[in-house]
């Protein structure tokens, strides 16, 4: 996996920040300068931060951990969904449910209900109900698919978050901080990078640039999986207990 060149990142517009007036003061170390009132990010630092983040992801996955992809901006959501599915990680691409980390038992209750209905649908068990009831169940499934479909396989709080657009996903950042969950975040010039453990300074408005970073994280997940260590018997028992309870 190659770290993108500065030329490639410039071509994708990853260096463009926001207007000077919108700068968060703590982003100063990542800013190279300004042009026509727009901040320009230091892409040499971006390269280093991408490498740090990808190494963290590979180590995380190698240790049988889970990373949750988060990005609900309209242009970004399909990218998050595509690459999260590709590397078989959970994702949130519609809206962050308050309490996803801080009140996971309640969220897990919604997940279990969704999985139960989905299983009934797949097994053809809805056929025993009237057409009106079947339509009602299908509407519920469709609605819940949008809300918890991407996290349907979560049985516990994820071990890390990967967030695109920290400003938009501020609730996720706050919950992660409260629960001590490390965050990898794409940081534009208008956000506080100290809120995340692995900040990646880059434009969150460059769709092509965001896709490049998301694809690299997905590749890091795949590489990490190749290096996974066998689970200890104790860990396997814990997983079996969790699955039986769900």
NUDRENRO-694001 format. One record per residue (C-alpha): x, y, z; residue in three letters. Coordinates in nm, 4 decimals, padded with zeros to 6 digits. Example, Ala and Ser with C-alpha at 12.3 -4.5 7.8 and 13.67 -1.06 7.14 Angstrom:
<rec xx="01.2300" yy="-00.4500" zz="00.7800" aa="ala"/>
<rec xx="01.3670" yy="-00.1060" zz="00.7140" aa="ser"/>
This chain:
<rec xx="00.0000" yy="00.0000" zz="00.0000" aa="unk"/>
<rec xx="00.1539" yy="00.3287" zz="-00.1155" aa="unk"/>
<rec xx="00.1170" yy="00.6584" zz="00.0669" aa="unk"/>
<rec xx="-00.0182" yy="00.9052" zz="-00.1922" aa="unk"/>
<rec xx="00.2296" yy="01.1510" zz="-00.3408" aa="unk"/>
<rec xx="00.1969" yy="01.5233" zz="-00.2787" aa="unk"/>
<rec xx="00.1328" yy="01.5700" zz="-00.6517" aa="unk"/>
<rec xx="-00.1561" yy="01.3213" zz="-00.6390" aa="unk"/>
<rec xx="-00.3092" yy="01.4923" zz="-00.3348" aa="unk"/>
<rec xx="-00.2792" yy="01.8351" zz="-00.5003" aa="unk"/>
<rec xx="-00.4523" yy="01.6991" zz="-00.8108" aa="unk"/>
<rec xx="-00.7418" yy="01.5867" zz="-00.5906" aa="unk"/>
<rec xx="-00.7637" yy="01.9215" zz="-00.4115" aa="unk"/>
<rec xx="-00.6810" yy="01.7727" zz="-00.0732" aa="unk"/>
<rec xx="-00.4685" yy="02.0748" zz="00.0203" aa="unk"/>
<rec xx="-00.7501" yy="02.3305" zz="00.0138" aa="unk"/>
<rec xx="-00.8798" yy="02.4266" zz="00.3572" aa="unk"/>
<rec xx="-01.1542" yy="02.6730" zz="00.4454" aa="unk"/>
<rec xx="-01.1490" yy="03.0510" zz="00.4504" aa="unk"/>
<rec xx="-00.8993" yy="03.2020" zz="00.6923" aa="unk"/>
<rec xx="-01.1849" yy="03.3405" zz="00.9024" aa="unk"/>
<rec xx="-01.3110" yy="02.9846" zz="00.9714" aa="unk"/>
<rec xx="-00.9815" yy="02.8416" zz="01.0959" aa="unk"/>
<rec xx="-00.9688" yy="02.6534" zz="01.4220" aa="unk"/>
<rec xx="-00.6566" yy="02.7842" zz="01.6016" aa="unk"/>
<rec xx="-00.5350" yy="02.4330" zz="01.6869" aa="unk"/>
<rec xx="-00.5046" yy="02.3479" zz="01.3173" aa="unk"/>
<rec xx="-00.2176" yy="02.5982" zz="01.2813" aa="unk"/>
<rec xx="00.0609" yy="02.3320" zz="01.2893" aa="unk"/>
<rec xx="-00.0938" yy="02.1626" zz="00.9839" aa="unk"/>
<rec xx="-00.1337" yy="02.4762" zz="00.7703" aa="unk"/>
<rec xx="00.1318" yy="02.5638" zz="00.5102" aa="unk"/>
<rec xx="-00.0022" yy="02.9085" zz="00.4225" aa="unk"/>
<rec xx="-00.2899" yy="03.0844" zz="00.2497" aa="unk"/>
<rec xx="-00.3903" yy="03.1761" zz="-00.1046" aa="unk"/>
<rec xx="-00.6662" yy="03.4259" zz="-00.1890" aa="unk"/>
<rec xx="-00.8057" yy="03.4007" zz="00.1621" aa="unk"/>
<rec xx="-00.8109" yy="03.0190" zz="00.1641" aa="unk"/>
<rec xx="-00.5839" yy="02.8151" zz="00.3883" aa="unk"/>
<rec xx="-00.3504" yy="02.5634" zz="00.2270" aa="unk"/>
<rec xx="-00.2709" yy="02.2467" zz="00.4216" aa="unk"/>
<rec xx="00.0824" yy="02.1128" zz="00.4544" aa="unk"/>
<rec xx="00.0632" yy="01.7902" zz="00.2551" aa="unk"/>
<rec xx="00.4017" yy="01.6661" zz="00.3763" aa="unk"/>
<rec xx="00.2446" yy="01.6437" zz="00.7230" aa="unk"/>
<rec xx="-00.0644" yy="01.4850" zz="00.5664" aa="unk"/>
<rec xx="00.1535" yy="01.2068" zz="00.4245" aa="unk"/>
<rec xx="00.3038" yy="01.1342" zz="00.7665" aa="unk"/>
<rec xx="-00.0340" yy="01.1391" zz="00.9381" aa="unk"/>
<rec xx="-00.1867" yy="00.9047" zz="00.6803" aa="unk"/>
<rec xx="00.0984" yy="00.6599" zz="00.7395" aa="unk"/>
<rec xx="00.0528" yy="00.6789" zz="01.1192" aa="unk"/>
<rec xx="-00.3224" yy="00.6203" zz="01.0877" aa="unk"/>
<rec xx="-00.2821" yy="00.3253" zz="00.8511" aa="unk"/>
<rec xx="-00.0253" yy="00.1595" zz="01.0779" aa="unk"/>
<rec xx="-00.2683" yy="00.1967" zz="01.3688" aa="unk"/>
<rec xx="-00.5490" yy="00.0403" zz="01.1629" aa="unk"/>
<rec xx="-00.3311" yy="-00.2549" zz="01.0581" aa="unk"/>
<rec xx="-00.2247" yy="-00.3224" zz="01.4183" aa="unk"/>
<rec xx="-00.5824" yy="-00.2877" zz="01.5409" aa="unk"/>
<rec xx="-00.7215" yy="-00.5394" zz="01.2941" aa="unk"/>
<rec xx="-00.4264" yy="-00.7761" zz="01.3433" aa="unk"/>
<rec xx="-00.5388" yy="-00.7959" zz="01.7059" aa="unk"/>
<rec xx="-00.8958" yy="-00.8991" zz="01.6144" aa="unk"/>
<rec xx="-01.0400" yy="-00.5525" zz="01.6799" aa="unk"/>
<rec xx="-01.3196" yy="-00.3634" zz="01.5044" aa="unk"/>
<rec xx="-01.3204" yy="-00.0177" zz="01.3480" aa="unk"/>
<rec xx="-01.6451" yy="00.1675" zz="01.2774" aa="unk"/>
<rec xx="-01.6521" yy="00.3827" zz="00.9614" aa="unk"/>
<rec xx="-01.8573" yy="00.7030" zz="01.0044" aa="unk"/>
<rec xx="-01.9573" yy="00.9572" zz="00.7400" aa="unk"/>
<rec xx="-02.3120" yy="01.0836" zz="00.6908" aa="unk"/>
<rec xx="-02.2575" yy="01.3777" zz="00.4531" aa="unk"/>
<rec xx="-02.4628" yy="01.3128" zz="00.1389" aa="unk"/>
<rec xx="-02.1629" yy="01.3031" zz="-00.0985" aa="unk"/>
<rec xx="-01.9550" yy="01.0924" zz="00.1410" aa="unk"/>
<rec xx="-02.2113" yy="00.8338" zz="00.2588" aa="unk"/>
<rec xx="-02.1875" yy="00.6086" zz="-00.0516" aa="unk"/>
<rec xx="-01.8074" yy="00.6053" zz="-00.0211" aa="unk"/>
<rec xx="-01.8216" yy="00.5064" zz="00.3467" aa="unk"/>
<rec xx="-02.0719" yy="00.2298" zz="00.2718" aa="unk"/>
<rec xx="-01.8792" yy="00.0966" zz="-00.0288" aa="unk"/>
<rec xx="-01.5398" yy="00.0651" zz="00.1383" aa="unk"/>
<rec xx="-01.6687" yy="-00.0468" zz="00.4790" aa="unk"/>
<rec xx="-01.8544" yy="-00.3323" zz="00.3086" aa="unk"/>
<rec xx="-01.5491" yy="-00.4084" zz="00.0972" aa="unk"/>
<rec xx="-01.3307" yy="-00.4586" zz="00.4060" aa="unk"/>
<rec xx="-01.6163" yy="-00.6101" zz="00.6127" aa="unk"/>
<rec xx="-01.6290" yy="-00.3429" zz="00.8814" aa="unk"/>
<rec xx="-01.9390" yy="-00.1797" zz="01.0353" aa="unk"/>
<rec xx="-02.0416" yy="00.1649" zz="00.9169" aa="unk"/>
<rec xx="-02.2809" yy="00.4529" zz="00.9804" aa="unk"/>
<rec xx="-02.3701" yy="00.6475" zz="00.6655" aa="unk"/>
<rec xx="-02.7163" yy="00.7893" zz="00.7367" aa="unk"/>
<rec xx="-02.7151" yy="00.9440" zz="01.0825" aa="unk"/>
<rec xx="-02.5341" yy="00.8883" zz="01.4084" aa="unk"/>
<rec xx="-02.7684" yy="00.7440" zz="01.6700" aa="unk"/>
<rec xx="-02.7155" yy="00.9233" zz="01.9995" aa="unk"/>
<rec xx="-02.5877" yy="00.6692" zz="02.2508" aa="unk"/>
<rec xx="-02.4208" yy="00.4412" zz="01.9962" aa="unk"/>
<rec xx="-02.1178" yy="00.4362" zz="02.2257" aa="unk"/>
<rec xx="-02.2424" yy="00.5844" zz="02.5528" aa="unk"/>
<rec xx="-02.5612" yy="00.3774" zz="02.5700" aa="unk"/>
<rec xx="-02.4753" yy="00.0751" zz="02.3585" aa="unk"/>
<rec xx="-02.7172" yy="-00.1669" zz="02.5357" aa="unk"/>
<rec xx="-03.0126" yy="00.0373" zz="02.4026" aa="unk"/>
<rec xx="-02.8656" yy="00.0517" zz="02.0535" aa="unk"/>
<rec xx="-02.7950" yy="-00.3218" zz="02.0689" aa="unk"/>
<rec xx="-03.1640" yy="-00.3731" zz="02.1489" aa="unk"/>
<rec xx="-03.2535" yy="-00.2014" zz="01.8191" aa="unk"/>
<rec xx="-02.9943" yy="-00.4116" zz="01.6376" aa="unk"/>
<rec xx="-03.1394" yy="-00.7360" zz="01.7773" aa="unk"/>
<rec xx="-03.4933" yy="-00.6367" zz="01.6740" aa="unk"/>
<rec xx="-03.3731" yy="-00.5558" zz="01.3234" aa="unk"/>
<rec xx="-03.1790" yy="-00.8820" zz="01.2946" aa="unk"/>
<rec xx="-03.4831" yy="-01.0762" zz="01.4149" aa="unk"/>
<rec xx="-03.7143" yy="-00.9208" zz="01.1558" aa="unk"/>
<rec xx="-03.4539" yy="-00.9580" zz="00.8812" aa="unk"/>
<rec xx="-03.4118" yy="-01.3270" zz="00.9652" aa="unk"/>
<rec xx="-03.7883" yy="-01.3788" zz="00.9528" aa="unk"/>
<rec xx="-03.7991" yy="-01.2122" zz="00.6110" aa="unk"/>
<rec xx="-03.5097" yy="-01.4203" zz="00.4733" aa="unk"/>
<rec xx="-03.6627" yy="-01.7460" zz="00.5999" aa="unk"/>
<rec xx="-04.0020" yy="-01.6599" zz="00.4476" aa="unk"/>
<rec xx="-04.1663" yy="-01.6534" zz="00.7886" aa="unk"/>
<rec xx="-04.3528" yy="-01.3311" zz="00.7129" aa="unk"/>
<rec xx="-04.5771" yy="-01.5289" zz="00.4763" aa="unk"/>
<rec xx="-04.7868" yy="-01.6487" zz="00.7714" aa="unk"/>
<rec xx="-04.9074" yy="-01.2925" zz="00.8298" aa="unk"/>
<rec xx="-05.1732" yy="-01.1038" zz="00.6355" aa="unk"/>
<rec xx="-05.0630" yy="-00.8908" zz="00.3400" aa="unk"/>
<rec xx="-05.1265" yy="-00.5783" zz="00.5423" aa="unk"/>
<rec xx="-04.9077" yy="-00.7064" zz="00.8272" aa="unk"/>
<rec xx="-04.6371" yy="-00.8181" zz="00.5837" aa="unk"/>
<rec xx="-04.6255" yy="-00.4699" zz="00.4294" aa="unk"/>
<rec xx="-04.6008" yy="-00.3171" zz="00.7759" aa="unk"/>
<rec xx="-04.3085" yy="-00.5444" zz="00.8674" aa="unk"/>
<rec xx="-04.1339" yy="-00.4659" zz="00.5370" aa="unk"/>
<rec xx="-04.1652" yy="-00.0922" zz="00.6008" aa="unk"/>
<rec xx="-04.0164" yy="-00.1387" zz="00.9486" aa="unk"/>
<rec xx="-03.7287" yy="-00.3453" zz="00.8072" aa="unk"/>
<rec xx="-03.6602" yy="-00.0846" zz="00.5374" aa="unk"/>
<rec xx="-03.6597" yy="00.1966" zz="00.7928" aa="unk"/>
<rec xx="-03.4372" yy="00.0085" zz="01.0391" aa="unk"/>
<rec xx="-03.2004" yy="-00.0933" zz="00.7574" aa="unk"/>
<rec xx="-03.1171" yy="00.2748" zz="00.7080" aa="unk"/>
<rec xx="-03.0688" yy="00.3316" zz="01.0811" aa="unk"/>
<rec xx="-02.8818" yy="00.0204" zz="01.2010" aa="unk"/>
<rec xx="-02.8164" yy="-00.1856" zz="00.8865" aa="unk"/>
<rec xx="-02.4506" yy="-00.0869" zz="00.8767" aa="unk"/>
<rec xx="-02.3926" yy="-00.1875" zz="01.2393" aa="unk"/>
<rec xx="-02.6108" yy="-00.5000" zz="01.2372" aa="unk"/>
<rec xx="-02.3142" yy="-00.7229" zz="01.3233" aa="unk"/>
<rec xx="-02.1887" yy="-00.5170" zz="01.6176" aa="unk"/>
<rec xx="-02.2122" yy="-00.7001" zz="01.9495" aa="unk"/>
<rec xx="-02.0074" yy="-00.4507" zz="02.1502" aa="unk"/>
<rec xx="-01.8673" yy="-00.0991" zz="02.1306" aa="unk"/>
<rec xx="-01.6188" yy="-00.0749" zz="01.8400" aa="unk"/>
<rec xx="-01.2519" yy="-00.0501" zz="01.9265" aa="unk"/>
<rec xx="-01.1963" yy="00.2609" zz="01.7131" aa="unk"/>
<rec xx="-01.3811" yy="00.5058" zz="01.4894" aa="unk"/>
<rec xx="-01.2790" yy="00.6368" zz="01.1489" aa="unk"/>
<rec xx="-01.4646" yy="00.9626" zz="01.0909" aa="unk"/>
<rec xx="-01.4988" yy="01.1828" zz="00.7842" aa="unk"/>
<rec xx="-01.6057" yy="01.5417" zz="00.8645" aa="unk"/>
<rec xx="-01.5456" yy="01.5860" zz="01.2365" aa="unk"/>
<rec xx="-01.7627" yy="01.8980" zz="01.2510" aa="unk"/>
<rec xx="-02.0702" yy="01.7183" zz="01.1205" aa="unk"/>
<rec xx="-02.0052" yy="01.4083" zz="01.3337" aa="unk"/>
<rec xx="-01.9348" yy="01.6009" zz="01.6558" aa="unk"/>
<rec xx="-02.1692" yy="01.3768" zz="01.8608" aa="unk"/>
<rec xx="-01.9686" yy="01.0706" zz="01.7582" aa="unk"/>
<rec xx="-01.6458" yy="01.2481" zz="01.8573" aa="unk"/>
<rec xx="-01.7899" yy="01.3469" zz="02.1977" aa="unk"/>
<rec xx="-01.9138" yy="00.9917" zz="02.2676" aa="unk"/>
<rec xx="-01.5799" yy="00.8410" zz="02.1635" aa="unk"/>
<rec xx="-01.3980" yy="01.0747" zz="02.4018" aa="unk"/>
<rec xx="-01.6300" yy="00.9793" zz="02.6883" aa="unk"/>
<rec xx="-01.5774" yy="00.6074" zz="02.6288" aa="unk"/>
<rec xx="-01.2043" yy="00.6289" zz="02.5543" aa="unk"/>
<rec xx="-01.2461" yy="00.5012" zz="02.1984" aa="unk"/>
<rec xx="-00.9606" yy="00.6210" zz="01.9719" aa="unk"/>
<rec xx="-01.0617" yy="00.8183" zz="01.6635" aa="unk"/>
<rec xx="-00.9008" yy="00.8538" zz="01.3234" aa="unk"/>
<rec xx="-01.0383" yy="01.1678" zz="01.1645" aa="unk"/>
<rec xx="-00.9992" yy="01.3667" zz="00.8457" aa="unk"/>
<rec xx="-00.9308" yy="01.7182" zz="00.9762" aa="unk"/>
<rec xx="-01.0096" yy="02.0219" zz="00.7657" aa="unk"/>
<rec xx="-00.8872" yy="02.3626" zz="00.8796" aa="unk"/>
<rec xx="-01.2110" yy="02.4402" zz="01.0678" aa="unk"/>
<rec xx="-01.1962" yy="02.1563" zz="01.3243" aa="unk"/>
<rec xx="-01.0108" yy="02.0804" zz="01.6459" aa="unk"/>
<rec xx="-00.7535" yy="01.8078" zz="01.5691" aa="unk"/>
<rec xx="-00.6801" yy="01.7481" zz="01.9382" aa="unk"/>
<rec xx="-01.0195" yy="01.5754" zz="01.9668" aa="unk"/>
<rec xx="-00.8874" yy="01.2779" zz="01.7692" aa="unk"/>
<rec xx="-00.5957" yy="01.0443" zz="01.8302" aa="unk"/>
<rec xx="-00.4980" yy="01.0141" zz="01.4638" aa="unk"/>
<rec xx="-00.5758" yy="01.3373" zz="01.2755" aa="unk"/>
<rec xx="-00.5352" yy="01.3383" zz="00.8969" aa="unk"/>
<rec xx="-00.5141" yy="01.7000" zz="00.7762" aa="unk"/>
<rec xx="-00.7005" yy="01.7136" zz="00.4444" aa="unk"/>
<rec xx="-01.0003" yy="01.8736" zz="00.2815" aa="unk"/>
<rec xx="-01.3247" yy="01.7003" zz="00.3773" aa="unk"/>
<rec xx="-01.4953" yy="01.8729" zz="00.0819" aa="unk"/>
<rec xx="-01.2810" yy="01.7015" zz="-00.1814" aa="unk"/>
<rec xx="-01.4904" yy="01.3924" zz="-00.2541" aa="unk"/>
<rec xx="-01.2105" yy="01.2333" zz="-00.4582" aa="unk"/>
<rec xx="-00.9600" yy="01.3068" zz="-00.1809" aa="unk"/>
<rec xx="-01.1877" yy="01.1616" zz="00.0845" aa="unk"/>
<rec xx="-01.2400" yy="00.8499" zz="-00.1274" aa="unk"/>
<rec xx="-00.8640" yy="00.8055" zz="-00.1566" aa="unk"/>
<rec xx="-00.8205" yy="00.8172" zz="00.2220" aa="unk"/>
<rec xx="-01.1194" yy="00.5903" zz="00.2898" aa="unk"/>
<rec xx="-00.9918" yy="00.3387" zz="00.0346" aa="unk"/>
<rec xx="-00.6497" yy="00.3386" zz="00.2028" aa="unk"/>
<rec xx="-00.8070" yy="00.2721" zz="00.5429" aa="unk"/>
<rec xx="-01.0053" yy="-00.0159" zz="00.3903" aa="unk"/>
<rec xx="-00.6818" yy="-00.1568" zz="00.2416" aa="unk"/>
<rec xx="-00.5130" yy="-00.1269" zz="00.5816" aa="unk"/>
<rec xx="-00.7985" yy="-00.3293" zz="00.7319" aa="unk"/>
<rec xx="-00.7445" yy="-00.6027" zz="00.4740" aa="unk"/>
<rec xx="-00.3694" yy="-00.6068" zz="00.5375" aa="unk"/>
<rec xx="-00.4252" yy="-00.6197" zz="00.9113" aa="unk"/>
<rec xx="-00.6585" yy="-00.9147" zz="00.8690" aa="unk"/>
<rec xx="-00.3845" yy="-01.1101" zz="00.6910" aa="unk"/>
<rec xx="-00.1711" yy="-01.0710" zz="01.0016" aa="unk"/>
<rec xx="-00.4384" yy="-01.1617" zz="01.2558" aa="unk"/>
<rec xx="-00.3256" yy="-01.3679" zz="01.5480" aa="unk"/>
<rec xx="-00.5263" yy="-01.6754" zz="01.6527" aa="unk"/>
<rec xx="-00.7769" yy="-01.5985" zz="01.9249" aa="unk"/>
<rec xx="-00.7088" yy="-01.7224" zz="02.2742" aa="unk"/>
<rec xx="-00.9584" yy="-01.9808" zz="02.4110" aa="unk"/>
<rec xx="-01.0804" yy="-01.7273" zz="02.6686" aa="unk"/>
<rec xx="-01.1615" yy="-01.4726" zz="02.3946" aa="unk"/>
<rec xx="-01.3452" yy="-01.7367" zz="02.1912" aa="unk"/>
<rec xx="-01.5575" yy="-01.8290" zz="02.4946" aa="unk"/>
<rec xx="-01.6437" yy="-01.4636" zz="02.5551" aa="unk"/>
<rec xx="-01.7560" yy="-01.4258" zz="02.1934" aa="unk"/>
<rec xx="-01.9669" yy="-01.7418" zz="02.2146" aa="unk"/>
<rec xx="-02.1348" yy="-01.6111" zz="02.5310" aa="unk"/>
<rec xx="-02.2103" yy="-01.2768" zz="02.3636" aa="unk"/>
<rec xx="-02.3542" yy="-01.4467" zz="02.0549" aa="unk"/>
<rec xx="-02.5774" yy="-01.6755" zz="02.2612" aa="unk"/>
<rec xx="-02.7109" yy="-01.3780" zz="02.4559" aa="unk"/>
<rec xx="-02.7919" yy="-01.1910" zz="02.1359" aa="unk"/>
